[in-house]
Amino acid sequence: MNPFDIGRACALAVAGGRELAGHATRFGDLFPAGAFDAGLHLSLGLAGAFGSPLATAAELRAVNRASLLVFAVDRLIDHEAGTREEVAALIGDCLSESPAGPAGAFAADLRAELDTTPELASAWRDRLARMLAAMAREWEWSRADEPPAVEEYLANADSCGASFVAVSHWIATGQVGAPGDLEVLRPAGEAVQRYLRLLNDLATHHRERAYGDCNAFTLGLTHDEVTERMAVLAREAHALIEPLRGDHPRPADYLAWQIDYSTGFYGLSDFWAAT
């Protein structure tokens, strides 16, 4: 990116962060200030803007809001839900057409904003359901006597929400026209998601250990083993991305940016506020 493009992306990030702060105010208790500070809103705005450097502010609205939803439900499941029934109730509300709680209302608001075909709306809901089920699975693992195998853990990478955010963005911006397009993009997207799962673990495992969360390190992997797996996953992801550039250039660019941008970001910072 040249200096002009960097400046433009930063301006879009600031606008996105301010808009997310407004959404957080609208939904009150869903976004407690101790966890959802101005730094998190701006961080999500930066990730959206630099992940899609050709997008407009309007086109970034869905990806930013989807990212904020991921953080909201992740916090509720990991740190607020005390029973399986509470986890199930939250998931049900997020998938409901008539939600009763703030997380479900936020999800419904995002779903309405996509304004897409019934087929793509169904595909979006399925991806949301996959993410929520993966988060619930990690909730179970964090309380189980036996941890999952490493491969089982990586297969559950929907818990980090990267694919859900990507699908929300592609639908909202018209980069996909049918569920078949999402299927073409899915293998590369899921490879990137597995990489991001381990990258997040690498950057945040000390905090997650304090909370009792399940991650690659609690499963027994060493730092070197995690970075070696990340290198393999990065090569796999790039190999899957390259063939997409002909028919799906913008989604391919988005996925490649997720690897590089996120690696640079997590090298120095984290999204969550220190609490």
C-alpha positions as CSV (number, residue, x, y, z in Angstrom):
1,M,0.0,0.0,0.0
2,N,1.2,3.5,-0.8
3,P,0.9,6.4,1.8
4,F,-2.3,7.6,0.3
5,D,-4.0,4.2,0.6
6,I,-2.7,3.8,4.1
7,G,-4.1,7.2,5.1
8,R,-7.5,6.3,3.5
9,A,-7.6,2.9,5.3
10,C,-6.8,4.6,8.6
11,A,-9.7,7.1,8.0
12,L,-12.1,4.3,7.3
13,A,-10.9,2.5,10.5
14,V,-11.6,5.6,12.6
15,A,-15.0,5.9,11.1
16,G,-15.7,2.2,11.7
17,G,-14.5,2.4,15.3
18,R,-16.8,5.4,16.0
19,E,-19.7,3.6,14.4
20,L,-19.0,0.5,16.5
21,A,-18.9,2.6,19.6
22,G,-22.3,3.9,18.8
23,H,-23.7,0.3,18.3
24,A,-22.2,-0.7,21.7
25,T,-24.0,2.2,23.3
26,R,-27.3,1.2,21.6
27,F,-27.0,-2.4,23.0
28,G,-26.0,-1.4,26.5
29,D,-25.1,-4.3,28.7
30,L,-24.0,-6.5,25.8
31,F,-20.8,-4.5,25.6
32,P,-19.5,-3.6,29.1
33,A,-17.0,-0.8,29.0
34,G,-14.4,-2.8,31.0
35,A,-14.0,-5.2,28.1
36,F,-15.2,-3.2,25.1
37,D,-13.1,-0.1,25.3
38,A,-12.3,2.5,22.6
39,G,-9.2,0.5,21.7
40,L,-11.2,-2.6,20.8
41,H,-13.6,-0.6,18.6
42,L,-10.7,1.0,16.8
43,S,-8.9,-2.3,16.5
44,L,-11.9,-3.9,14.8
45,G,-12.2,-0.9,12.5
46,L,-8.5,-1.2,11.5
47,A,-8.9,-4.9,10.9
48,G,-11.9,-4.3,8.6
49,A,-10.3,-1.4,6.7
50,F,-6.9,-3.0,6.1
51,G,-8.5,-6.4,5.4
52,S,-10.5,-4.9,2.5
53,P,-8.5,-1.9,1.3
54,L,-10.7,-1.3,-1.7
55,A,-14.0,-1.1,0.3
56,T,-16.0,2.0,1.2
57,A,-17.2,2.9,4.6
58,A,-20.6,1.5,3.9
59,E,-19.1,-1.7,2.6
60,L,-17.2,-2.2,5.9
61,R,-20.2,-1.8,8.1
62,A,-21.2,-5.5,8.0
63,V,-17.7,-6.9,8.5
64,N,-17.1,-4.5,11.5
65,R,-20.5,-5.4,13.1
66,A,-20.0,-9.1,12.5
67,S,-16.6,-8.9,14.3
68,L,-18.2,-7.1,17.2
69,L,-20.9,-9.8,17.5
70,V,-18.2,-12.5,17.6
71,F,-16.5,-10.7,20.6
72,A,-19.9,-10.2,22.3
73,V,-21.0,-13.9,22.2
74,D,-17.5,-15.1,22.9
75,R,-17.5,-13.2,26.2
76,L,-21.0,-14.3,27.1
77,I,-20.3,-18.0,26.5
78,D,-16.8,-18.0,28.0
79,H,-17.2,-15.8,31.0
80,E,-20.9,-15.3,31.7
81,A,-22.6,-18.6,31.0
82,G,-22.4,-20.9,34.0
83,T,-24.5,-23.9,32.8
84,R,-25.2,-25.8,29.5
85,E,-28.7,-24.5,29.6
86,E,-27.5,-20.9,29.6
87,V,-25.2,-21.6,26.7
88,A,-28.0,-23.2,24.8
89,A,-30.4,-20.4,25.5
90,L,-27.9,-17.8,24.2
91,I,-27.4,-19.7,21.0
92,G,-31.1,-20.2,20.5
93,D,-31.7,-16.5,21.0
94,C,-28.9,-15.5,18.5
95,L,-30.5,-17.8,15.9
96,S,-34.1,-16.8,16.6
97,E,-36.2,-14.7,14.2
98,S,-37.7,-13.1,17.3
99,P,-34.9,-12.7,19.8
100,A,-35.5,-11.8,23.4
101,G,-32.0,-10.8,24.5
102,P,-29.5,-8.2,23.4
103,A,-27.1,-10.7,21.6
104,G,-30.0,-12.1,19.6
105,A,-31.2,-8.6,18.8
106,F,-27.7,-7.6,17.6
107,A,-27.5,-10.7,15.4
108,A,-31.0,-10.0,14.0
109,D,-30.0,-6.4,13.2
110,L,-26.9,-7.6,11.3
111,R,-29.0,-10.2,9.5
112,A,-31.4,-7.5,8.4
113,E,-28.6,-5.3,7.2
114,L,-27.3,-8.0,4.8
115,D,-30.5,-7.5,2.7
116,T,-29.7,-10.6,0.5
117,T,-31.4,-13.6,-1.1
118,P,-33.1,-16.2,1.0
119,E,-30.5,-18.8,-0.1
120,L,-27.6,-16.6,1.0
121,A,-29.4,-15.6,4.2
122,S,-29.8,-19.3,5.0
123,A,-26.1,-19.9,4.3
124,W,-25.2,-17.0,6.6
125,R,-27.4,-18.4,9.4
126,D,-25.7,-21.8,9.0
127,R,-22.3,-20.2,9.4
128,L,-23.5,-18.3,12.5
129,A,-24.8,-21.6,13.9
130,R,-21.5,-23.3,13.2
131,M,-19.6,-20.6,15.0
132,L,-21.9,-20.7,18.1
133,A,-21.8,-24.5,18.2
134,A,-18.0,-24.4,18.1
135,M,-17.9,-21.8,21.0
136,A,-20.2,-24.1,23.0
137,R,-17.9,-27.0,22.3
138,E,-15.0,-25.1,23.7
139,W,-17.1,-24.2,26.7
140,E,-17.6,-27.9,27.3
141,W,-13.9,-28.7,26.8
142,S,-12.8,-26.1,29.3
143,R,-14.9,-27.9,31.9
144,A,-14.1,-31.5,30.9
145,D,-11.8,-33.9,32.6
146,E,-10.1,-34.8,29.4
147,P,-9.0,-32.2,26.8
148,P,-9.7,-32.7,23.1
149,A,-7.0,-33.9,20.7
150,V,-5.1,-31.2,18.9
151,E,-6.6,-32.1,15.5
152,E,-10.1,-32.1,17.0
153,Y,-9.4,-28.6,18.5
154,L,-8.2,-27.3,15.1
155,A,-11.2,-28.7,13.4
156,N,-13.3,-26.6,15.8
157,A,-11.7,-23.4,14.6
158,D,-15.1,-21.9,13.8
159,S,-15.0,-20.8,17.4
160,C,-12.7,-17.9,16.5
161,G,-15.4,-16.5,14.2
162,A,-13.1,-15.7,11.2
163,S,-15.2,-17.6,8.6
164,F,-18.5,-16.1,10.0
165,V,-17.0,-12.6,9.7
166,A,-15.7,-13.3,6.1
167,V,-19.1,-14.7,4.9
168,S,-20.9,-11.7,6.4
169,H,-18.6,-9.4,4.6
170,W,-18.8,-11.2,1.2
171,I,-22.6,-11.4,1.3
172,A,-23.0,-7.7,2.4
173,T,-20.7,-6.4,-0.4
174,G,-22.1,-8.7,-3.1
175,Q,-18.8,-10.5,-3.6
176,V,-20.7,-13.8,-3.6
177,G,-24.0,-14.3,-5.5
178,A,-25.0,-17.7,-4.4
179,P,-24.2,-20.4,-1.8
180,G,-22.1,-22.2,-4.4
181,D,-19.7,-19.2,-4.4
182,L,-19.3,-19.7,-0.6
183,E,-18.5,-23.4,-1.1
184,V,-15.8,-22.5,-3.6
185,L,-14.3,-20.1,-1.0
186,R,-14.8,-22.3,2.0
187,P,-11.6,-24.5,1.9
188,A,-9.3,-21.5,1.7
189,G,-11.4,-19.7,4.3
190,E,-11.2,-22.5,6.8
191,A,-7.5,-23.0,6.3
192,V,-7.0,-19.3,7.1
193,Q,-9.3,-19.7,10.1
194,R,-7.2,-22.6,11.5
195,Y,-4.1,-20.4,11.2
196,L,-5.9,-17.5,13.0
197,R,-7.0,-19.9,15.7
198,L,-3.4,-20.8,16.5
199,L,-2.2,-17.2,16.1
200,N,-4.8,-16.0,18.6
201,D,-3.6,-18.8,21.0
202,L,0.0,-17.8,20.6
203,A,-0.8,-14.1,21.4
204,T,-3.3,-14.6,24.2
205,H,-2.6,-17.9,25.9
206,H,-1.4,-16.3,29.2
207,R,-4.7,-14.5,29.7
208,E,-6.7,-17.5,28.5
209,R,-4.9,-19.8,31.0
210,A,-5.9,-17.4,33.8
211,Y,-9.5,-17.7,32.7
212,G,-9.3,-21.5,32.2
213,D,-10.0,-21.3,28.5
214,C,-9.0,-24.1,26.2
215,N,-6.2,-23.4,23.7
216,A,-3.3,-25.0,22.0
217,F,-1.0,-24.6,25.0
218,T,-3.4,-26.1,27.5
219,L,-3.5,-29.1,25.1
220,G,0.2,-29.5,25.6
221,L,1.8,-27.9,22.5
222,T,5.0,-26.0,23.0
223,H,5.7,-22.5,21.4
224,D,7.8,-24.1,18.7
225,E,5.2,-26.7,17.9
226,V,2.5,-24.0,17.6
227,T,4.6,-21.9,15.3
228,E,5.6,-24.9,13.2
229,R,1.9,-25.8,12.7
230,M,1.1,-22.2,11.8
231,A,3.8,-22.2,9.1
232,V,2.3,-25.3,7.6
233,L,-1.2,-23.8,7.8
234,A,-0.1,-20.5,6.2
235,R,1.4,-22.4,3.2
236,E,-1.7,-24.5,2.9
237,A,-3.9,-21.4,3.0
238,H,-1.9,-19.5,0.4
239,A,-1.9,-22.5,-1.9
240,L,-5.7,-22.6,-1.7
241,I,-6.1,-18.8,-2.1
242,E,-4.1,-18.5,-5.3
243,P,-6.5,-20.4,-7.6
244,L,-9.3,-18.1,-6.4
245,R,-7.8,-15.0,-7.7
246,G,-9.2,-15.4,-11.3
247,D,-12.9,-15.6,-10.4
248,H,-12.9,-14.3,-6.8
249,P,-10.2,-11.7,-6.6
250,R,-11.5,-9.6,-3.7
251,P,-12.3,-12.6,-1.4
252,A,-8.9,-14.0,-2.3
253,D,-7.2,-10.7,-1.3
254,Y,-9.3,-10.5,1.9
255,L,-8.1,-14.0,3.0
256,A,-4.5,-13.3,2.2
257,W,-4.7,-10.0,4.2
258,Q,-6.2,-11.9,7.2
259,I,-3.0,-13.9,7.5
260,D,-0.5,-11.1,7.1
261,Y,-2.4,-8.3,8.9
262,S,-3.4,-10.4,11.8
263,T,0.2,-11.7,12.3
264,G,1.5,-8.2,12.4
265,F,-1.2,-7.0,14.8
266,Y,-0.9,-9.9,17.2
267,G,2.8,-9.5,17.3
268,L,2.4,-6.3,19.3
269,S,-1.2,-6.1,20.6
270,D,-4.5,-7.7,21.4
271,F,-8.2,-6.8,20.7
272,W,-9.4,-7.2,24.3
273,A,-9.0,-4.5,26.9
274,A,-6.8,-5.4,29.8
275,T,-9.1,-6.3,32.7
